[in-house]
Amino acid sequence: MQTATAVRQVTGLWHVGLIAGVYFVAARMSLALAIPPGYATAVWPPSGIALAAILLLGGRIWPGIWIGAALVNLTVEASFITAALVATGNTLEAFVGGSLIRRYVGIPRRFERGEDVVKFIVLSALSPAIAATVALVPLTLGHALSWLEILRNWWTWWQGDVAGIIIVTPLILSWSAGNTVVSPLRRF
């Protein structure tokens, strides 16, 4: 009994570390597309990775998302508070998005029903507002930005996260389902 618990804990820690590392690497590669003065991008794949992790591994994976996001934000912002705040927004985005999708769609690994696709897209557009809004707090406090620049950064951050989710999450979910499609020839 204790051995099984220890194995689950080690596996859980390994998953957290893996998600933190994958998030960090994907984010560093994505930052090449950032729009100054912030670091919002047109497509942010780490949001899709984070949502897929929450859907596949459950809410207990959130520390990996937070650690990966905090570490990558430390590479672009000197302030730990800023990095922690942005990481919290990224983590809440994935957690809230995962909760909404689980509740209203389930875990759509194959996206076989059009209804599930539409629900997934609509729900995927909601939670990125959390990360975009939270991220703008330190950005606006640390830079003299006009309202237009604030709105443009918010929009870019939001749509980049939405694009990352809509592109990356379905790929990971479909990949995780494996090859379970029944060949038409096997039916007979």
C-alpha positions as CSV (number, residue, x, y, z in Angstrom):
1,M,0.0,0.0,0.0
2,Q,2.8,2.4,0.9
3,T,4.7,1.4,-2.2
4,A,1.8,2.2,-4.4
5,T,1.4,5.6,-2.8
6,A,5.1,6.4,-3.2
7,V,5.0,5.4,-6.9
8,R,2.0,7.7,-7.4
9,Q,3.8,10.5,-5.7
10,V,7.0,10.0,-7.7
11,T,4.9,9.7,-10.9
12,G,3.0,12.9,-10.0
13,L,6.3,14.8,-9.4
14,W,7.7,13.5,-12.6
15,H,4.6,14.8,-14.5
16,V,4.9,18.2,-12.8
17,G,8.5,18.4,-13.7
18,L,7.8,17.3,-17.3
19,I,5.0,19.8,-17.8
20,A,7.2,22.6,-16.3
21,G,10.0,21.7,-18.7
22,V,7.8,21.4,-21.8
23,Y,6.0,24.7,-20.9
24,F,9.3,26.5,-20.4
25,V,10.9,25.2,-23.7
26,A,7.8,25.9,-25.8
27,A,7.5,29.4,-24.2
28,R,11.1,30.3,-24.9
29,M,10.7,29.3,-28.5
30,S,7.4,31.2,-28.8
31,L,8.9,34.4,-27.4
32,A,10.7,35.0,-30.6
33,L,7.3,36.2,-31.9
34,A,6.7,38.7,-29.1
35,I,5.3,42.1,-29.6
36,P,7.1,44.8,-27.5
37,P,6.9,46.2,-24.8
38,G,5.4,43.1,-23.4
39,Y,5.8,39.6,-24.6
40,A,2.4,38.7,-26.0
41,T,2.5,36.7,-29.2
42,A,0.1,35.9,-32.0
43,V,0.2,32.2,-31.1
44,W,1.1,31.0,-27.6
45,P,1.5,27.2,-27.7
46,P,2.2,26.9,-24.0
47,S,-1.5,27.7,-23.3
48,G,-2.5,24.8,-25.4
49,I,0.1,22.5,-23.7
50,A,-1.2,23.7,-20.3
51,L,-4.8,23.1,-21.1
52,A,-4.1,19.6,-22.5
53,A,-2.1,18.8,-19.4
54,I,-5.0,19.8,-17.1
55,L,-7.5,17.8,-19.2
56,L,-5.3,14.7,-19.4
57,L,-3.6,14.7,-16.0
58,G,-6.1,16.6,-13.9
59,G,-5.9,19.7,-11.8
60,R,-3.0,18.3,-9.7
61,I,-0.6,19.2,-12.5
62,W,-1.1,22.9,-11.9
63,P,2.3,23.3,-10.1
64,G,4.1,22.3,-13.3
65,I,2.3,24.9,-15.3
66,W,3.0,27.6,-12.7
67,I,6.7,26.6,-12.4
68,G,7.2,26.6,-16.2
69,A,5.4,29.9,-16.6
70,A,7.3,31.5,-13.7
71,L,10.7,30.4,-14.9
72,V,10.1,31.6,-18.5
73,N,8.8,35.0,-17.2
74,L,11.9,35.3,-15.0
75,T,13.9,35.2,-18.2
76,V,12.1,38.2,-19.6
77,E,11.2,40.2,-16.5
78,A,13.6,40.8,-13.6
79,S,10.9,41.0,-11.0
80,F,9.9,37.8,-9.2
81,I,6.6,39.3,-8.3
82,T,5.8,40.0,-12.0
83,A,6.8,36.5,-13.0
84,A,4.7,35.0,-10.2
85,L,1.7,37.1,-11.1
86,V,1.9,36.2,-14.8
87,A,2.5,32.6,-14.0
88,T,-0.6,32.6,-11.7
89,G,-2.7,34.1,-14.6
90,N,-1.4,31.4,-17.0
91,T,-2.2,28.6,-14.4
92,L,-5.6,30.0,-13.7
93,E,-6.3,30.1,-17.4
94,A,-5.5,26.4,-17.8
95,F,-7.4,25.4,-14.7
96,V,-10.5,27.4,-15.5
97,G,-10.4,26.3,-19.1
98,G,-10.0,22.7,-18.1
99,S,-12.8,22.9,-15.7
100,L,-15.2,24.4,-18.2
101,I,-14.3,22.0,-21.0
102,R,-14.5,18.9,-18.7
103,R,-18.0,20.1,-17.5
104,Y,-19.5,21.0,-20.9
105,V,-17.6,18.8,-23.3
106,G,-15.8,16.1,-21.4
107,I,-12.3,15.2,-22.7
108,P,-12.7,15.5,-26.5
109,R,-9.7,13.3,-27.5
110,R,-10.9,12.8,-31.0
111,F,-13.3,15.7,-31.6
112,E,-15.7,13.4,-33.4
113,R,-18.9,15.4,-32.8
114,G,-19.3,18.8,-34.4
115,E,-21.1,20.0,-31.2
116,D,-18.0,19.2,-29.1
117,V,-15.8,21.1,-31.6
118,V,-18.0,24.2,-31.4
119,K,-18.2,24.0,-27.5
120,F,-14.4,23.5,-27.3
121,I,-13.8,26.6,-29.5
122,V,-16.2,28.8,-27.6
123,L,-15.0,27.6,-24.1
124,S,-11.4,28.0,-25.3
125,A,-12.0,31.7,-25.9
126,L,-13.2,32.4,-22.3
127,S,-10.3,31.4,-20.0
128,P,-7.5,33.3,-21.9
129,A,-9.2,36.5,-20.7
130,I,-7.9,35.7,-17.2
131,A,-4.2,35.4,-18.2
132,A,-4.4,38.5,-20.5
133,T,-6.0,40.6,-17.8
134,V,-3.6,39.4,-15.0
135,A,-0.6,39.9,-17.2
136,L,-1.4,43.5,-18.0
137,V,-1.3,44.5,-14.3
138,P,2.5,44.4,-14.1
139,L,2.9,45.5,-17.7
140,T,0.9,48.7,-17.2
141,L,2.6,49.4,-13.8
142,G,6.1,48.9,-15.2
143,H,5.7,50.8,-18.5
144,A,4.1,54.1,-19.5
145,L,1.4,52.7,-21.9
146,S,-1.4,54.5,-23.5
147,W,-4.9,53.0,-23.4
148,L,-4.5,51.9,-27.0
149,E,-1.3,50.1,-26.2
150,I,-2.9,48.4,-23.2
151,L,-5.9,47.3,-25.3
152,R,-3.6,46.1,-28.1
153,N,-1.4,44.1,-25.7
154,W,-4.5,42.6,-24.0
155,W,-6.0,41.7,-27.4
156,T,-2.7,40.1,-28.6
157,W,-2.2,38.2,-25.4
158,W,-5.8,36.9,-25.4
159,Q,-5.9,35.9,-29.1
160,G,-2.4,34.4,-28.8
161,D,-3.5,32.2,-26.0
162,V,-6.8,31.3,-27.8
163,A,-4.8,30.4,-30.9
164,G,-2.4,28.3,-28.9
165,I,-5.2,26.4,-27.3
166,I,-7.2,25.9,-30.5
167,I,-4.2,24.7,-32.4
168,V,-2.1,22.8,-29.8
169,T,-4.7,21.2,-27.4
170,P,-6.6,19.2,-30.0
171,L,-3.3,17.9,-31.4
172,I,-2.1,16.7,-27.9
173,L,-5.6,15.3,-27.0
174,S,-5.8,13.4,-30.3
175,W,-2.2,12.1,-30.0
176,S,-3.0,10.9,-26.5
177,A,-5.9,8.8,-27.7
178,G,-3.5,6.6,-29.7
179,N,-4.5,4.6,-32.7
180,T,-8.0,3.5,-31.6
181,V,-9.8,4.2,-34.9
182,V,-11.3,1.0,-36.2
183,S,-10.4,0.3,-39.8
184,P,-13.4,-0.2,-42.1
185,L,-11.9,-3.5,-43.2
186,R,-11.9,-4.8,-39.6
187,R,-15.6,-4.4,-39.2
188,F,-16.3,-7.4,-41.4
